[in-house]
């Protein structure tokens, strides 16, 4: 089965905007306990959020990831708003059918050098409640990016 390392789970999301608030915390999966270290990293990322980056990444991004070993394809749509809101819709298909996944949350990030960036997400879905994750990537054109896992994304809206 394809490992569903969503861009949102791979990238750190940034932006000091009205979408953020001091009640945003990172929760340890399965415990409902606050992950104090991840929450502090979120606060740091939020404080460093770059409005130019938030605007540059805003839009709906699409990618397909095939897993020849399992015969699955993961079709991903990830949406970033310049105010720090994030949501995703993924469809994983195989010879036996498709499964849909969706979630939402917050992101913050900034450019590190040129068009390279780092970002952090707080994501909630059917399996996660305010789980934090981060990563990196590079904008390779106005409507193209490559994330830290090497996955290529294109802006479709």
Residue pairs with C-beta under 8 A, 6 or more apart in sequence:
1 67
1 70
1 72
1 92
2 65
2 67
2 70
2 72
2 73
2 74
2 92
4 74
4 90
4 92
4 101
5 149
6 76
6 78
6 88
6 90
6 103
6 123
7 61
7 63
7 76
7 78
7 88
7 135
7 147
7 151
7 153
8 78
8 86
8 88
8 103
8 105
8 107
8 121
8 123
8 133
9 121
9 123
9 131
9 133
9 135
10 133
10 135
10 147
10 148
10 149
10 151
11 107
11 109
11 119
11 120
11 121
11 133
11 134
11 135
11 136
11 137
11 147
11 148
12 45
12 107
12 108
12 109
12 118
12 119
12 120
12 121
12 133
12 134
12 135
12 136
13 45
13 80
13 84
13 86
13 105
13 106
13 107
13 108
13 109
13 119
13 120
13 121
13 122
14 45
14 46
14 48
14 49
14 50
14 53
14 54
14 84
14 107
14 108
14 109
14 110
14 118
14 119
14 120
15 46
15 49
15 50
15 51
15 53
15 54
15 82
15 83
15 84
15 107
15 108
15 109
16 46
16 47
16 49
16 51
16 84
16 108
17 49
17 54
17 82
17 83
17 84
18 83
19 81
19 83
19 84
19 85
19 106
20 46
20 84
20 106
20 108
24 42
24 46
24 106
24 122
24 130
25 34
25 35
25 39
25 42
25 130
26 34
26 35
26 38
26 39
26 41
26 42
26 122
26 130
26 131
26 132
27 33
27 34
27 35
27 129
27 130
27 131
28 34
28 35
29 127
29 128
29 129
29 131
32 129
35 132
38 132
39 132
41 120
41 132
41 134
42 108
42 120
42 122
42 132
45 108
45 109
45 118
45 119
45 120
45 134
46 108
48 108
48 110
49 84
49 108
49 109
49 110
50 109
50 110
50 111
51 82
52 111
53 109
53 110
53 111
53 117
53 119
54 80
54 82
54 83
54 84
54 108
54 109
55 82
56 111
56 139
57 80
57 109
57 117
57 119
57 139
57 145
58 80
58 81
58 82
59 79
59 80
59 143
59 155
59 156
59 157
60 77
60 78
60 79
60 155
60 156
60 157
61 76
61 77
61 78
61 79
61 80
61 145
61 153
61 154
61 155
61 156
62 75
62 76
62 77
62 153
62 154
62 155
62 156
63 76
63 78
63 151
63 152
63 153
63 154
64 73
64 74
64 75
64 76
65 73
65 74
65 76
65 151
66 72
66 73
66 74
67 73
67 74
70 94
71 94
71 95
72 92
72 93
72 94
73 92
73 93
73 94
74 90
74 91
74 92
75 90
75 91
75 92
75 93
76 88
76 89
76 90
77 88
77 89
77 90
77 156
78 86
78 87
78 88
78 153
79 86
79 87
79 88
80 86
80 107
84 106
84 107
84 108
85 104
85 105
85 106
85 107
86 104
86 105
86 106
86 107
86 121
86 123
87 102
87 103
87 104
87 105
88 101
88 102
88 103
88 104
88 123
89 100
89 101
89 102
90 100
90 101
90 102
91 98
91 99
91 100
91 101
92 98
92 99
92 101
93 99
101 125
101 126
102 125
103 123
103 124
103 125
103 126
103 128
104 123
104 124
104 125
105 121
105 122
105 123
105 124
105 130
106 121
106 122
107 119
107 120
107 121
107 122
108 119
108 120
109 117
109 118
109 119
109 120
110 117
110 118
110 119
111 117
112 118
112 136
115 138
115 139
115 140
116 136
116 137
116 138
117 136
117 137
117 138
117 139
118 134
118 135
118 136
119 134
119 135
119 136
119 137
120 132
120 133
120 134
121 132
121 133
121 134
122 130
122 131
122 132
123 130
123 131
123 132
123 133
124 130
124 131
135 147
135 148
135 149
136 147
136 148
137 145
137 146
137 147
137 148
138 145
138 146
139 145
140 146
140 152
142 155
143 154
143 155
144 152
144 153
144 154
144 155
145 152
145 153
146 152
146 153
147 153
